[in-house]
């Protein structure tokens, strides 16, 4: 076995690989960009090498730098993870030319499956069912229009060189073909550098079911059953499960054997996934599934397969790359129970799933034997604007689908995050949807129910009250004197403490009155209700972070701003610095070092997620230093420094 490997990736998958490597006694080398200097995968690896600037094109996609880092640290092999260079045949060839081992398939296998049209032609030859369509080289409009008519509308235009929904368009009528084709080509060219497309018959009630395959380079290929990835938004997977609901013995046999044929057709080595589109309009039938594509790498959703089979797929990757045969035969691989995986992202489901950034000031996951958390982020880490905003994968296992799904719902509702918006509420709503719970899932489910699944709920009065009490800092004192429980109280001030919170576009005021038993009565002018709470009783339901209080309520989490939540100066420097309240780009700089400014003067504009935030002077003074125009800054970085008074 290898003694040292380099992981050419970041985040969750890098941490996942490190975990298995450590168990096998293999030391790991991480690589990192400027944006990832303090990242979790860097902290967890045995060694780490800086490979360039924050943009992926200047770091995680730089083949020469990654190979140089591996040679510098004496790594024998490189694991690509998923994404980035994992399916890049040129990278495989460069790794092998440098005398290193690529932990994955051959360059020939990757190329064979890299273009959808060529892959489908190859699969047809191998006897794997393929969706009726046109996969040829000729791309002129007249030909494509004729093929579309032959196939029959509705059709689906797909980029032949990529996936993830890019370059994909549904067309229901011939009159719309030209416009849709032009749009698909533009998107394909922008995303993959290849504007070629293929045309397929659109499946009206499609399910996305894939089979995990594994080859060892010694002629052995096995499957580890199927995963259902039908719960998607814009062709991106959201919740995956194994096995597929409603799967019959006959259907599974046909599908897994087709997957093995596909893998053998390209002499496959390592972990791979054969993805099928299934017509579920009449249930799962062995004559209603067709090959879509092969992912020549480890999948994001591989943990659900690990949970139901008991096998570590990363360990298998390492052993196969070390030229070992597969550790088990097909008849030794069994199914045990049911598993789900939910992808937790920093994104705003209510705003068309807009990606978000921010520092995770509070991060708490539930614990339990049935719950597995795969994450590349810890509390205190920041979500970078440069990469995929995944926070974690929540994976659950149960004796059957109902038990595993109940565990998933609990895990989602018990997870606490503060500092950025997430899709937690959306995922929990999906896990409780009646159709999803019954297993009646197809790729259009989320879009059909999007409004209900992404609906936001106003806080209950109890949530406001918890936030107000937490923001006030009120604590009962050991003396038993209720007035001493209120910060700043003296016998010459009113006995009712006031608290102000910002929520949405409103500023809300609360009154907090101490009781003799260590609790407080919280009331407000905007509601007739009063809540009686104690700080200790709500401690697990609230968290503070700079300028904010987050309440984890019955219907979700709610973020409140403190009345004095303007950008504050650093306490340790007597008001001499102003820090970035969030990661972003310095878009405009109004002042320069040496200038005198007055309190409230605009100093610079920080752009984050396409929104501009004006940073103002917290006091009068002379600027000693100020951030440069176009500087990309992290949360908490010093933007402005004042000269000492």
C-alpha positions in Angstrom: 0.0 0.0 0.0 1.1 3.6 -0.5 2.8 5.4 2.3 1.9 8.9 1.2 -0.7 10.3 -1.2 -1.6 13.8 -2.4 -5.2 14.9 -2.5 -5.8 17.2 -5.5 -9.0 18.6 -4.1 -10.5 20.6 -1.2 -13.4 20.7 1.2 -15.6 17.8 2.2 -14.2 15.2 -0.2 -10.6 16.0 0.7 -11.5 15.5 4.4 -13.3 12.3 3.5 -10.3 10.8 1.8 -8.0 11.9 4.6 -10.2 9.9 7.1 -9.8 6.6 5.2 -6.1 7.2 4.5 -5.4 7.8 8.2 -7.2 4.6 9.1 -5.0 2.7 6.6 -1.8 4.3 7.9 -1.3 6.4 4.8 0.0 10.0 5.3 -1.7 12.7 3.3 -0.6 15.9 1.5 -3.2 18.6 1.0 -3.1 21.4 -1.5 -4.6 24.8 -0.9 -5.3 28.1 -2.6 -5.0 31.6 -1.1 -8.7 31.3 -0.1 -8.2 28.0 1.7 -5.1 28.7 3.9 -7.1 28.0 7.1 -9.4 25.4 5.6 -10.4 22.2 7.4 -8.7 19.9 4.9 -5.5 21.8 5.3 -5.7 21.4 9.1 -6.5 17.7 9.0 -3.9 16.6 6.4 -0.4 15.6 7.6 1.2 18.2 5.3 -0.1 20.9 3.0 1.3 22.8 0.0 0.2 26.2 -1.3 -0.6 26.0 -5.0 -1.8 29.4 -6.1 -4.5 32.1 -6.0 -8.1 31.7 -5.0 -9.6 31.2 -8.5 -9.7 27.5 -9.3 -8.0 28.1 -12.6 -5.0 29.4 -10.8 -4.8 26.6 -8.2 -7.0 23.5 -8.1 -7.0 23.2 -11.9 -3.3 23.9 -12.3 -1.9 20.5 -13.3 1.7 21.5 -13.2 1.6 22.9 -9.7 -0.3 19.9 -8.3 2.2 17.4 -9.7 5.1 19.6 -8.5 3.6 19.6 -5.0 3.2 15.8 -5.1 6.9 15.3 -6.1 8.1 17.9 -3.6 6.4 16.0 -0.7 7.3 12.5 -1.9 3.7 11.4 -2.6 3.5 8.2 -4.6 -0.1 8.7 -5.8 -2.7 11.4 -6.4 -6.3 11.2 -5.5 -8.5 13.6 -7.5 -11.7 13.5 -5.4 -14.6 14.7 -7.4 -15.0 17.8 -9.5 -11.9 19.9 -10.6 -9.5 17.5 -12.4 -11.2 14.2 -11.5 -12.4 13.5 -15.0 -9.6 15.2 -16.9 -7.7 12.7 -19.1 -4.8 15.1 -19.6 -4.3 15.2 -15.9 -4.2 11.4 -15.7 -1.5 11.3 -18.4 0.5 14.1 -16.7 0.4 12.3 -13.4 1.6 9.0 -15.0 4.2 10.8 -17.0 5.6 12.2 -13.8 6.1 8.6 -12.4 3.1 8.9 -10.1 -0.1 6.8 -9.8 -3.5 8.3 -10.5 -6.1 6.9 -8.1 -8.9 6.5 -10.6 -9.6 5.1 -14.1 -7.3 5.3 -17.1 -7.2 8.3 -19.4 -8.6 6.0 -22.2 -11.7 5.1 -20.0 -12.3 8.8 -19.2 -12.1 9.8 -22.8 -14.4 7.0 -23.9 -17.1 8.3 -21.6 -16.2 12.0 -21.8 -18.5 13.0 -24.7 -22.1 11.9 -24.3 -22.6 11.2 -28.0 -19.6 9.0 -28.4 -20.3 7.3 -25.1 -23.9 6.4 -26.1 -22.7 5.0 -29.4 -20.3 2.9 -27.5 -23.0 1.7 -25.1 -25.3 0.8 -28.0 -22.5 -1.4 -29.4 -22.1 -3.0 -26.0 -25.7 -3.9 -25.7 -26.6 -1.3 -23.1 -30.1 0.3 -23.7 -29.8 4.0 -24.8 -32.5 6.7 -25.0 -33.9 7.1 -28.5 -32.1 10.1 -30.0 -29.5 11.6 -32.2 -25.9 11.3 -31.1 -24.0 12.1 -34.4 -21.2 14.4 -35.3 -23.2 16.6 -37.8 -24.6 19.6 -36.1 -26.3 21.7 -38.7 -29.8 23.0 -37.8 -31.7 21.3 -40.7 -30.3 17.9 -39.8 -31.1 18.4 -36.1 -34.6 19.6 -36.8 -35.2 16.5 -39.0 -33.9 14.2 -36.3 -36.1 15.9 -33.7 -39.1 15.3 -35.9 -38.2 11.7 -36.3 -37.7 11.2 -32.5 -41.0 13.0 -31.8 -41.7 15.9 -29.4 -41.1 16.7 -26.6 -37.4 16.4 -26.9 -34.4 17.3 -24.8 -31.3 19.1 -26.1 -28.2 18.2 -24.1 -24.6 19.4 -24.3 -22.5 16.4 -25.4 -19.4 17.5 -23.4 -20.7 18.1 -19.9 -23.4 17.7 -17.3 -25.0 19.3 -14.3 -27.9 20.7 -16.4 -25.7 23.1 -18.3 -26.5 23.3 -22.0 -29.8 21.4 -21.5 -33.2 22.6 -22.9 -36.6 21.0 -23.1 -38.4 21.7 -26.4 -42.1 20.9 -26.8 -42.8 22.2 -30.3 -40.8 22.5 -33.5 -41.3 26.3 -33.5 -39.2 26.6 -30.4 -36.3 24.4 -31.5 -34.1 27.1 -33.1 -34.2 29.4 -30.1 -33.6 26.6 -27.6 -30.8 25.1 -29.7 -29.0 28.5 -29.9 -29.3 28.9 -26.1 -28.1 25.4 -25.4 -25.1 25.8 -27.7 -24.1 29.1 -26.0 -24.2 27.6 -22.6 -22.4 24.5 -23.6 -19.6 26.6 -25.3 -19.3 28.7 -22.2 -19.3 25.8 -19.7 -17.3 23.1 -21.6 -15.6 24.8 -24.5 -17.7 22.6 -26.9 -21.0 23.7 -28.4 -21.9 20.3 -29.8 -25.2 18.9 -28.6 -27.3 15.7 -28.8 -31.0 15.3 -29.0 -33.0 12.7 -27.1 -36.6 11.8 -26.5 -37.9 13.5 -23.4 -39.1 11.1 -20.7 -42.3 12.5 -19.3 -42.0 11.0 -15.7 -38.3 10.5 -15.4 -36.4 9.0 -12.5 -32.7 9.2 -12.2 -31.3 5.9 -11.0 -27.6 5.1 -11.1 -25.5 2.0 -10.3 -22.2 2.1 -8.5 -19.7 -0.1 -10.3 -16.1 -1.0 -9.4 -13.3 -2.5 -11.6 -9.9 -3.7 -10.4 -7.7 -3.8 -13.5 -7.6 -7.6 -13.3 -10.7 -8.2 -15.3 -13.1 -8.1 -12.3 -16.1 -5.7 -12.3 -18.8 -5.7 -9.6 -21.8 -3.5 -8.8 -22.8 -2.2 -5.4 -26.5 -1.8 -6.2 -28.3 1.3 -7.1 -29.0 4.8 -5.9 -32.0 7.0 -6.6 -31.1 10.6 -7.3 -34.4 11.8 -8.7 -34.9 14.6 -6.2 -33.3 17.4 -8.2 -33.5 21.1 -8.9 -32.3 22.4 -12.2 -30.7 19.0 -12.8 -28.7 19.2 -9.6 -29.1 16.4 -7.1 -30.6 17.4 -3.7 -31.4 14.2 -1.7 -30.2 10.8 -2.8 -31.1 7.4 -1.4 -30.2 3.7 -1.7 -31.7 1.4 -2.6 -34.2 3.0 -5.1 -37.8 3.0 -3.8 -40.1 0.5 -5.7 -37.2 -1.4 -7.1 -38.1 -4.9 -8.2 -35.7 -7.9 -8.4 -36.2 -8.2 -12.1 -35.5 -4.5 -12.7 -32.4 -4.5 -10.5 -31.0 -7.5 -12.2 -31.4 -5.9 -15.7 -30.1 -2.5 -14.6 -27.0 -3.8 -12.7 -26.0 -6.2 -15.5 -26.3 -3.3 -18.0 -24.0 -1.2 -15.7 -21.4 -4.0 -15.6 -21.5 -4.3 -19.4 -21.0 -0.6 -19.7 -17.9 -0.7 -17.3 -16.4 -3.7 -19.1 -16.9 -1.9 -22.5 -14.3 0.7 -21.5 -12.0 -1.7 -19.4 -12.9 0.3 -16.3 -10.7 0.5 -13.2 -11.7 2.1 -10.0 -15.0 3.6 -8.8 -17.5 4.7 -11.4 -21.2 5.3 -11.7 -23.5 4.4 -14.6 -26.4 6.8 -14.7 -29.8 5.7 -16.2 -32.9 7.6 -17.0 -36.0 5.6 -16.1 -39.6 6.0 -17.4 -41.6 5.6 -14.1 -45.0 6.4 -15.7 -46.0 2.7 -15.2 -43.7 1.8 -12.3 -40.2 0.4 -12.6 -40.0 -1.9 -15.6 -36.9 -3.6 -17.0 -37.7 -2.3 -20.5 -38.0 1.3 -19.4 -34.5 2.4 -18.5 -31.8 3.9 -20.7 -28.1 4.8 -20.3 -27.5 8.6 -19.8 -23.8 8.9 -18.9 -21.0 7.4 -16.9 -19.2 9.4 -14.2 -15.6 8.2 -14.1 -14.9 9.1 -10.5 -16.3 8.8 -7.0 -19.7 10.4 -6.7 -20.8 13.0 -4.1 -23.5 10.6 -3.0 -21.2 7.6 -2.5 -21.9 7.5 1.3 -25.4 6.1 0.8 -23.9 3.1 -0.9 -21.3 2.7 1.8 -24.1 2.8 4.4 -26.2 0.0 2.8 -23.3 -2.3 1.8 -20.8 -1.7 4.6 -17.9 -1.1 2.3 -15.5 1.9 2.3 -15.3 2.9 -1.4 -12.3 5.2 -0.8 -10.4 2.2 0.6 -11.3 0.2 -2.5 -10.0 3.1 -4.7 -6.7 3.0 -2.9 -6.3 -0.7 -3.1 -7.3 -1.0 -6.7 -4.8 1.9 -7.6 -2.2 -0.2 -5.7 -2.9 -3.0 -8.2 -4.7 -5.1 -5.7 -7.8 -7.2 -6.8 -11.2 -6.3 -5.5 -11.6 -7.3 -1.8 -14.9 -9.2 -2.4 -16.7 -11.0 -5.1 -20.2 -10.0 -6.4 -22.0 -12.6 -4.3 -20.4 -11.3 -1.2 -21.9 -7.8 -1.6 -25.3 -7.5 0.1 -27.9 -4.8 0.9 -28.5 -3.8 4.5 -31.4 -1.4 5.2 -31.9 2.0 3.6 -29.8 5.2 3.5 -30.4 8.9 2.6 -28.1 11.8 1.9 -29.1 15.4 2.0 -26.7 18.1 0.5 -26.5 21.0 2.9 -25.6 24.2 1.1 -25.1 27.9 1.9 -27.8 29.0 -0.5 -31.1 30.9 -0.3 -33.9 28.5 -1.5 -36.5 31.3 -1.4 -34.4 33.4 -3.8 -34.0 30.9 -6.6 -31.3 29.0 -4.6 -28.8 31.9 -4.8 -25.4 30.9 -3.4 -24.5 32.6 -0.1 -21.2 33.3 1.7 -20.4 34.1 5.3 -18.7 32.8 8.4 -20.3 30.0 10.3 -20.3 31.5 13.7 -22.3 28.6 15.0 -22.4 25.1 13.6 -23.9 22.1 15.5 -25.0 18.8 14.1 -27.0 16.1 15.9 -25.3 13.0 17.1 -26.5 9.4 16.7 -25.5 5.9 15.5 -27.9 6.3 12.5 -26.4 9.7 11.5 -23.2 10.4 9.6 -21.9 13.9 8.8 -19.4 14.4 6.0 -18.2 18.0 6.1 -15.2 20.1 5.0 -16.1 23.0 7.3 -16.0 23.6 11.1 -17.5 26.3 13.3 -15.7 29.5 12.7 -14.8 28.7 9.0 -16.0 30.9 6.2 -17.9 30.0 3.0 -15.8 31.3 0.2 -17.3 32.9 -2.9 -14.8 31.0 -5.1 -16.0 27.5 -4.7 -19.1 25.3 -4.3 -20.9 26.5 -1.1 -21.4 23.0 0.3 -21.4 22.9 4.1 -22.0 19.2 4.7 -23.7 16.0 3.7 -26.1 14.6 6.2 -26.4 10.8 5.8 -28.8 8.6 7.7 -29.3 4.8 7.9 -32.2 2.7 9.1 -33.6 -0.8 8.9 -36.0 0.4 6.2 -36.9 3.5 4.2 -39.3 4.9 6.7 -36.9 4.7 9.6 -34.0 6.2 7.6 -36.2 9.1 6.3 -37.4 9.8 9.8 -33.8 10.0 11.0 -33.0 12.4 8.1 -35.9 14.7 9.0 -34.7 14.7 12.6 -31.1 15.4 11.6 -32.1 18.3 9.4 -34.4 19.9 12.0 -31.8 19.4 14.8 -28.9 21.0 12.8 -28.1 24.6 13.9 -26.2 27.1 11.7 -25.7 30.8 12.2 -23.7 33.2 10.0 -25.1 32.5 6.6 -28.4 31.5 4.9 -28.7 27.8 4.2 -31.1 25.4 2.5 -31.9 23.5 5.7 -35.5 24.5 5.9 -36.0 23.5 2.2 -34.4 20.1 2.8 -36.5 19.4 5.9 -39.7 20.4 3.9 -38.7 18.1 1.1 -38.1 15.2 3.5 -41.6 15.7 4.9 -43.4 16.0 1.5 -46.1 13.4 1.1 -45.0 12.3 -2.4 -41.4 12.1 -1.3 -42.2 10.1 1.8 -44.3 7.7 -0.3 -41.4 7.2 -2.7 -43.3 8.7 -5.6 -40.4 10.8 -6.7 -39.4 11.9 -10.2 -37.0 14.6 -11.4 -39.8 17.2 -11.7 -41.1 16.8 -8.1 -39.2 19.8 -6.6 -40.1 22.2 -9.5 -43.8 21.2 -9.3 -43.8 21.9 -5.5 -41.2 24.6 -5.4 -43.4 27.3 -3.9 -44.5 25.1 -1.0 -41.0 23.7 -0.4 -39.3 27.1 -0.4 -42.0 29.0 1.5 -40.7 31.1 4.4 -42.4 31.3 7.8 -42.6 34.3 10.0 -41.1 33.9 13.5 -43.5 33.1 16.3 -43.7 35.6 19.2 -41.8 33.1 21.3 -38.9 33.4 18.8 -38.9 37.2 19.1 -39.0 36.9 22.9 -36.0 34.5 23.0 -34.0 36.8 20.7 -34.9 39.9 22.9 -33.9 38.2 26.1 -30.7 36.9 24.6 -29.8 40.3 23.1 -30.4 42.0 26.4 -27.8 39.9 28.2 -30.1 39.7 31.3 -29.0 37.1 33.8 -30.4 36.3 37.3 -27.9 36.9 40.0 -26.9 34.6 42.8 -28.0 37.2 45.3 -31.6 36.6 44.4 -32.2 40.4 43.8 -34.1 40.5 40.5 -32.9 44.0 39.7 -29.3 42.9 39.7 -30.2 40.6 36.8 -30.5 43.5 34.4 -27.3 44.9 33.0 -26.8 48.5 33.9 -29.6 48.7 36.4 -29.3 51.1 39.3 -31.8 52.4 41.9 -32.0 55.6 39.9 -33.1 54.2 36.5 -36.4 52.6 35.4 -37.1 49.0 36.4 -38.0 47.9 32.9 -35.2 47.1 30.6 -35.6 47.9 26.8 -34.2 45.8 24.0 -34.4 46.6 20.2 -34.0 44.1 17.4 -33.9 44.4 13.7 -35.9 41.8 11.6 -36.5 42.1 7.9 -37.0 45.9 7.4 -38.4 46.6 10.9 -36.9 47.6 14.2 -38.8 46.0 17.1 -38.7 47.2 20.7 -39.2 44.9 23.7 -39.6 45.4 27.4 -38.0 42.9 29.8 -39.1 42.7 33.4 -37.2 40.5 35.9 -39.1 38.1 38.1 -38.1 36.9 41.5 -37.6 33.3 40.5 -34.8 33.9 37.9 -37.1 34.3 34.9 -38.1 37.3 32.9 -41.3 38.6 31.3 -40.8 39.7 27.7 -43.4 41.9 26.0 -43.6 44.3 23.0 -45.7 47.0 21.5 -46.3 45.0 18.3 -47.9 42.0 20.0 -50.3 41.5 22.9 -48.5 38.3 24.0 -46.0 38.1 26.9 -43.5 35.3 27.3 -42.0 34.2 30.5 -38.5 32.8 29.9 -35.3 32.1 31.8 -31.8 32.5 30.1 -30.7 29.0 31.0 -33.9 27.5 29.5 -33.3 29.1 26.1 -29.5 28.7 26.0 -29.7 25.8 23.5 -32.2 27.7 21.3 -30.1 30.9 20.7 -26.6 31.9 19.7 -24.9 35.3 19.5 -22.5 36.3 16.7 -21.2 39.8 15.8 -24.1 42.2 15.6 -26.7 39.4 15.5 -28.7 36.9 17.5 -30.0 33.7 15.8 -32.9 31.8 17.3 -33.5 28.1 16.4 -37.3 28.0 16.5 -40.0 25.4 15.9 -40.4 26.3 12.2 -36.7 27.1 11.4 -33.9 29.5 12.4 -34.3 33.3 12.4 -31.7 35.9 12.3 -32.1 39.2 14.2 -29.7 42.2 14.1 -28.9 44.1 17.2 -29.8 47.8 17.3 -26.1 48.7 17.5 -25.0 46.3 14.9 -23.0 48.8 12.7 -19.5 47.8 11.8 -17.6 48.1 15.1 -14.0 48.9 15.8 -11.7 46.3 17.3 -11.8 46.4 21.1 -8.1 45.6 21.5 -7.0 48.6 19.5 -9.1 51.4 21.1 -11.2 51.9 18.0 -8.3 52.0 15.6 -9.4 49.4 13.0 -12.5 48.5 11.1 -12.9 44.9 10.0 -14.9 43.3 7.1 -18.3 42.2 8.4 -18.3 39.5 5.7 -16.2 38.1 2.9 -16.3 40.2 -0.3 -14.6 42.3 -2.9 -13.5 45.9 -2.3 -15.5 47.5 -5.1 -14.9 51.2 -4.4 -12.4 53.1 -2.2 -13.4 56.7 -1.4 -10.4 57.7 0.8 -6.7 57.2 1.0 -4.1 56.9 3.7 -3.2 60.2 5.4 -6.7 61.7 4.9 -8.7 63.1 7.8 -12.3 61.7 8.1 -15.3 62.4 10.3 -17.5 59.9 11.9 -20.1 58.6 9.4 -18.0 59.3 6.3 -18.1 56.6 3.6 -14.7 54.9 3.4 -15.2 52.1 0.9 -17.8 49.8 -0.7 -17.6 46.0 -0.1 -19.4 43.8 -2.6 -20.6 40.4 -1.4 -22.9 38.1 -3.5 -23.7 41.0 -5.9 -24.8 43.3 -3.1 -22.9 46.4 -2.1 -22.2 47.4 1.6 -20.9 50.8 2.4 -18.3 50.8 5.2 -18.4 54.1 7.2 -15.9 55.7 9.6 -16.8 54.8 13.2 -15.1 58.0 14.6 -13.2 61.1 13.6 -9.6 60.5 12.8 -6.7 60.2 10.4 -6.5 57.1 8.2 -3.2 55.2 8.5 -4.1 52.5 6.0 -7.1 51.4 3.9 -7.8 48.3 1.8 -6.9 48.5 -1.9 -9.4 48.6 -4.8 -10.4 45.1 -6.1 -8.9 43.4 -3.0 -10.8 40.1 -2.1 -11.1 40.0 1.6 -12.2 37.4 4.2 -14.7 37.9 7.0 -12.9 39.8 9.9 -10.0 41.1 7.8 -8.9 44.7 8.7 -10.2 47.1 6.1 -9.3 50.4 7.7 -6.7 51.3 10.2 -6.7 54.7 12.0 -3.6 56.5 13.1 -3.2 56.4 16.9 -4.8 59.5 18.6 
